[in-house]
């Protein structure tokens, strides 16, 4: 039995769902912010980008932390080093959503699937990332990958 995809309103941040009349200026996830975060997440999944520390490091906050699907905990320097030698191809991505959880803070959630050359599923993960806008730039502050069983796709 697979997991159903979470349904989340793009119009309200996680902390404001269900509260009528309590509207903050960050309640709506703009198409622009969603597009930028999506592009940054997809870049980080591409091997050619991941293997380039000079490209990855500037996207990560100084206090970056990742809880990997392997159970490993990474800080900024250890994840940059690990990604530099990663040989995996970019996974399939589905169910990508972005929600503002605070002023200039967004949560990106999505599912990934890796397949072998014959199309058999090797692994599936639920992923979540917290991005913070520092000045005019988005920086990844936290990421978590959690391995799952089969996930229903749209």
Phi and psi restraints in degrees (value plus and minus 20) as a CYANA .aco file:
   2 UNK   PHI    -108.6   -68.6
   2 UNK   PSI     148.6   188.6
   3 UNK   PHI    -106.4   -66.4
   3 UNK   PSI     119.4   159.4
   4 UNK   PHI    -101.7   -61.7
   4 UNK   PSI     132.2   172.2
   5 UNK   PHI     -92.6   -52.6
   5 UNK   PSI     120.4   160.4
   6 UNK   PHI     -87.0   -47.0
   6 UNK   PSI     124.6   164.6
   7 UNK   PHI    -129.0   -89.0
   7 UNK   PSI     106.7   146.7
   8 UNK   PHI    -158.7  -118.7
   8 UNK   PSI     116.3   156.3
   9 UNK   PHI     -90.0   -50.0
   9 UNK   PSI     111.9   151.9
  10 UNK   PHI     -95.8   -55.8
  10 UNK   PSI     -27.2    12.8
  11 UNK   PHI    -111.5   -71.5
  11 UNK   PSI     -31.1     8.9
  12 UNK   PHI    -156.0  -116.0
  12 UNK   PSI     123.9   163.9
  13 UNK   PHI     -92.0   -52.0
  13 UNK   PSI     141.9   181.9
  14 UNK   PHI     -72.6   -32.6
  14 UNK   PSI     -65.9   -25.9
  15 UNK   PHI     -91.5   -51.5
  15 UNK   PSI     -31.6     8.4
  16 UNK   PHI    -128.9   -88.9
  16 UNK   PSI     -23.8    16.2
  17 UNK   PHI     -75.5   -35.5
  17 UNK   PSI     112.9   152.9
  18 UNK   PHI      63.6   103.6
  18 UNK   PSI     -18.6    21.4
  19 UNK   PHI    -124.7   -84.7
  19 UNK   PSI      76.4   116.4
  20 UNK   PHI     -87.8   -47.8
  20 UNK   PSI     119.8   159.8
  21 UNK   PHI      61.1   101.1
  21 UNK   PSI     -25.9    14.1
  22 UNK   PHI    -124.3   -84.3
  22 UNK   PSI      68.6   108.6
  23 UNK   PHI    -135.3   -95.3
  23 UNK   PSI     104.0   144.0
  24 UNK   PHI    -125.9   -85.9
  24 UNK   PSI     141.3   181.3
  25 UNK   PHI     -86.5   -46.5
  25 UNK   PSI     -35.0     5.0
  26 UNK   PHI    -116.9   -76.9
  26 UNK   PSI      -8.9    31.1
  27 UNK   PHI     -86.0   -46.0
  27 UNK   PSI     -49.4    -9.4
  28 UNK   PHI    -121.4   -81.4
  28 UNK   PSI     106.9   146.9
  29 UNK   PHI     -99.4   -59.4
  29 UNK   PSI      95.7   135.7
  30 UNK   PHI     -91.9   -51.9
  30 UNK   PSI     131.7   171.7
  31 UNK   PHI     -79.5   -39.5
  31 UNK   PSI     -55.5   -15.5
  32 UNK   PHI     -83.4   -43.4
  32 UNK   PSI     -69.0   -29.0
  33 UNK   PHI     -83.2   -43.2
  33 UNK   PSI     -62.9   -22.9
  34 UNK   PHI     -79.7   -39.7
  34 UNK   PSI     -64.9   -24.9
  35 UNK   PHI     -83.4   -43.4
  35 UNK   PSI     -62.1   -22.1
  36 UNK   PHI     -85.2   -45.2
  36 UNK   PSI     -67.7   -27.7
  37 UNK   PHI     -84.4   -44.4
  37 UNK   PSI     -62.8   -22.8
  38 UNK   PHI     -78.9   -38.9
  38 UNK   PSI     -66.5   -26.5
  39 UNK   PHI     -82.3   -42.3
  39 UNK   PSI     -61.7   -21.7
  40 UNK   PHI     -85.5   -45.5
  40 UNK   PSI     -63.9   -23.9
  41 UNK   PHI     -81.5   -41.5
  41 UNK   PSI     -65.0   -25.0
  42 UNK   PHI     -85.4   -45.4
  42 UNK   PSI     -57.1   -17.1
  43 UNK   PHI     -78.9   -38.9
  43 UNK   PSI     -64.6   -24.6
  44 UNK   PHI     -86.7   -46.7
  44 UNK   PSI     -36.3     3.7
  45 UNK   PHI    -108.1   -68.1
  45 UNK   PSI     -36.9     3.1
  46 UNK   PHI     -99.5   -59.5
  46 UNK   PSI     109.5   149.5
  47 UNK   PHI     -77.6   -37.6
  47 UNK   PSI     -64.3   -24.3
  48 UNK   PHI     -80.3   -40.3
  48 UNK   PSI     -53.3   -13.3
  49 UNK   PHI     -98.1   -58.1
  49 UNK   PSI     -67.3   -27.3
  50 UNK   PHI     -78.0   -38.0
  50 UNK   PSI     -55.2   -15.2
  51 UNK   PHI     -98.6   -58.6
  51 UNK   PSI     -17.4    22.6
  52 UNK   PHI    -133.1   -93.1
  52 UNK   PSI      72.9   112.9
  53 UNK   PHI     -73.2   -33.2
  53 UNK   PSI     -54.2   -14.2
  54 UNK   PHI     -87.2   -47.2
  54 UNK   PSI     -41.5    -1.5
  55 UNK   PHI    -111.5   -71.5
  55 UNK   PSI     -57.9   -17.9
  56 UNK   PHI     -94.0   -54.0
  56 UNK   PSI     -69.1   -29.1
  57 UNK   PHI     -72.9   -32.9
  57 UNK   PSI     -63.2   -23.2
  58 UNK   PHI     -85.3   -45.3
  58 UNK   PSI     -39.6     0.4
  59 UNK   PHI    -101.8   -61.8
  59 UNK   PSI     -36.0     4.0
  60 UNK   PHI    -116.9   -76.9
  60 UNK   PSI     116.9   156.9
  61 UNK   PHI     -86.1   -46.1
  61 UNK   PSI     134.3   174.3
  62 UNK   PHI     -79.7   -39.7
  62 UNK   PSI     -52.6   -12.6
  63 UNK   PHI    -118.3   -78.3
  63 UNK   PSI       6.1    46.1
  64 UNK   PHI     -73.2   -33.2
  64 UNK   PSI     123.4   163.4
  65 UNK   PHI    -162.7  -122.7
  65 UNK   PSI     118.2   158.2
  66 UNK   PHI    -149.3  -109.3
  66 UNK   PSI     114.3   154.3
  67 UNK   PHI    -121.7   -81.7
  67 UNK   PSI      81.4   121.4
  68 UNK   PHI     -93.6   -53.6
  68 UNK   PSI     139.0   179.0
  69 UNK   PHI     -84.6   -44.6
  69 UNK   PSI     -37.6     2.4
  70 UNK   PHI     -98.4   -58.4
  70 UNK   PSI     -32.2     7.8
  71 UNK   PHI      76.0   116.0
  71 UNK   PSI     -27.1    12.9
  72 UNK   PHI     -91.8   -51.8
  72 UNK   PSI     124.7   164.7
  73 UNK   PHI    -129.1   -89.1
  73 UNK   PSI     108.1   148.1
  74 UNK   PHI    -137.4   -97.4
  74 UNK   PSI     124.3   164.3
  75 UNK   PHI    -123.5   -83.5
  75 UNK   PSI    -194.9  -154.9
  76 UNK   PHI     -78.6   -38.6
  76 UNK   PSI     -70.8   -30.8
  77 UNK   PHI     -87.3   -47.3
  77 UNK   PSI     -57.2   -17.2
  78 UNK   PHI     -92.5   -52.5
  78 UNK   PSI     -53.3   -13.3
  79 UNK   PHI     -95.2   -55.2
  79 UNK   PSI     -56.7   -16.7
  80 UNK   PHI     -81.2   -41.2
  80 UNK   PSI     -63.3   -23.3
  81 UNK   PHI     -85.2   -45.2
  81 UNK   PSI     -62.3   -22.3
  82 UNK   PHI     -85.9   -45.9
  82 UNK   PSI     -61.3   -21.3
  83 UNK   PHI     -88.4   -48.4
  83 UNK   PSI     -49.3    -9.3
  84 UNK   PHI     -81.7   -41.7
  84 UNK   PSI     -45.6    -5.6
  85 UNK   PHI    -134.5   -94.5
  85 UNK   PSI     -11.0    29.0
  86 UNK   PHI     -90.5   -50.5
  86 UNK   PSI     108.7   148.7
  87 UNK   PHI    -126.8   -86.8
  87 UNK   PSI     -14.9    25.1
  88 UNK   PHI     -96.1   -56.1
  88 UNK   PSI     125.5   165.5
  89 UNK   PHI     -97.7   -57.7
  89 UNK   PSI     141.3   181.3
  90 UNK   PHI     -82.8   -42.8
  90 UNK   PSI     116.3   156.3
  91 UNK   PHI    -100.4   -60.4
  91 UNK   PSI     148.6   188.6
  92 UNK   PHI     -90.3   -50.3
  92 UNK   PSI     124.6   164.6
  93 UNK   PHI    -144.8  -104.8
  93 UNK   PSI     115.0   155.0
  94 UNK   PHI    -169.2  -129.2
  94 UNK   PSI     141.1   181.1
  95 UNK   PHI      49.7    89.7
  95 UNK   PSI       9.3    49.3
  96 UNK   PHI     -92.5   -52.5
  96 UNK   PSI     105.9   145.9
  97 UNK   PHI    -158.6  -118.6
  97 UNK   PSI     131.2   171.2
  98 UNK   PHI    -149.9  -109.9
  98 UNK   PSI     115.2   155.2
  99 UNK   PHI    -156.9  -116.9
  99 UNK   PSI     114.1   154.1
 100 UNK   PHI     -93.0   -53.0
 100 UNK   PSI     114.0   154.0
 101 UNK   PHI    -135.0   -95.0
 101 UNK   PSI     -21.4    18.6
 102 UNK   PHI    -198.0  -158.0
 102 UNK   PSI     156.8   196.8
 103 UNK   PHI     -84.4   -44.4
 103 UNK   PSI     100.2   140.2
 104 UNK   PHI      42.2    82.2
 104 UNK   PSI       8.1    48.1
 105 UNK   PHI    -154.6  -114.6
 105 UNK   PSI     106.4   146.4
 106 UNK   PHI    -146.7  -106.7
 106 UNK   PSI     132.8   172.8
 107 UNK   PHI    -132.6   -92.6
 107 UNK   PSI     102.9   142.9
 108 UNK   PHI    -126.1   -86.1
 108 UNK   PSI     112.8   152.8
 109 UNK   PHI    -150.3  -110.3
 109 UNK   PSI     124.1   164.1
 110 UNK   PHI    -187.0  -147.0
 110 UNK   PSI     149.7   189.7
 111 UNK   PHI    -131.9   -91.9
 111 UNK   PSI     126.8   166.8
 112 UNK   PHI    -148.7  -108.7
 112 UNK   PSI     134.2   174.2
 113 UNK   PHI    -159.8  -119.8
 113 UNK   PSI     110.2   150.2
 114 UNK   PHI    -128.6   -88.6
 114 UNK   PSI     116.4   156.4
 115 UNK   PHI    -142.3  -102.3
 115 UNK   PSI     136.2   176.2
 116 UNK   PHI    -107.5   -67.5
 116 UNK   PSI    -198.1  -158.1
 117 UNK   PHI     -82.1   -42.1
 117 UNK   PSI     -41.9    -1.9
 118 UNK   PHI    -113.2   -73.2
 118 UNK   PSI     -16.4    23.6
 119 UNK   PHI      66.7   106.7
 119 UNK   PSI     -16.5    23.5
 120 UNK   PHI     -96.8   -56.8
 120 UNK   PSI     120.6   160.6
 121 UNK   PHI     -90.1   -50.1
 121 UNK   PSI     105.5   145.5
 122 UNK   PHI    -111.4   -71.4
 122 UNK   PSI     -64.1   -24.1
 123 UNK   PHI    -178.5  -138.5
 123 UNK   PSI     135.1   175.1
 124 UNK   PHI    -154.1  -114.1
 124 UNK   PSI     124.5   164.5
 125 UNK   PHI    -161.6  -121.6
 125 UNK   PSI     130.1   170.1
 126 UNK   PHI    -116.5   -76.5
 126 UNK   PSI     115.6   155.6
 127 UNK   PHI    -148.1  -108.1
 127 UNK   PSI     125.5   165.5
 128 UNK   PHI    -161.5  -121.5
 128 UNK   PSI     122.1   162.1
 129 UNK   PHI    -156.7  -116.7
 129 UNK   PSI     122.1   162.1
 130 UNK   PHI    -130.7   -90.7
 130 UNK   PSI     101.7   141.7
 131 UNK   PHI    -131.6   -91.6
 131 UNK   PSI     116.3   156.3
 132 UNK   PHI    -139.1   -99.1
 132 UNK   PSI     116.3   156.3
 133 UNK   PHI    -108.8   -68.8
 133 UNK   PSI      97.5   137.5
 134 UNK   PHI    -133.6   -93.6
 134 UNK   PSI      87.8   127.8
 135 UNK   PHI      48.8    88.8
 135 UNK   PSI    -142.2  -102.2
 136 UNK   PHI    -121.4   -81.4
 136 UNK   PSI     -16.8    23.2
 137 UNK   PHI    -136.5   -96.5
 137 UNK   PSI     123.5   163.5
 138 UNK   PHI    -109.0   -69.0
 138 UNK   PSI     115.9   155.9
 139 UNK   PHI    -147.1  -107.1
 139 UNK   PSI     117.0   157.0
 140 UNK   PHI     -99.7   -59.7
 140 UNK   PSI     101.1   141.1
 141 UNK   PHI    -122.9   -82.9
 141 UNK   PSI     -51.7   -11.7
 142 UNK   PHI    -169.0  -129.0
 142 UNK   PSI     122.9   162.9
 143 UNK   PHI    -163.0  -123.0
 143 UNK   PSI     123.2   163.2
 144 UNK   PHI    -158.8  -118.8
 144 UNK   PSI     114.3   154.3
 145 UNK   PHI    -137.0   -97.0
 145 UNK   PSI     109.3   149.3
 146 UNK   PHI    -144.0  -104.0
 146 UNK   PSI      97.9   137.9
 147 UNK   PHI     -85.9   -45.9
 147 UNK   PSI     123.7   163.7
 148 UNK   PHI    -153.2  -113.2
 148 UNK   PSI     156.6   196.6
 149 UNK   PHI    -104.4   -64.4
 149 UNK   PSI    -185.6  -145.6
 150 UNK   PHI     -75.7   -35.7
 150 UNK   PSI     121.8   161.8
 151 UNK   PHI    -139.2   -99.2
 151 UNK   PSI     113.3   153.3
 152 UNK   PHI     -87.2   -47.2
 152 UNK   PSI     114.8   154.8
 153 UNK   PHI    -126.4   -86.4
 153 UNK   PSI     136.6   176.6
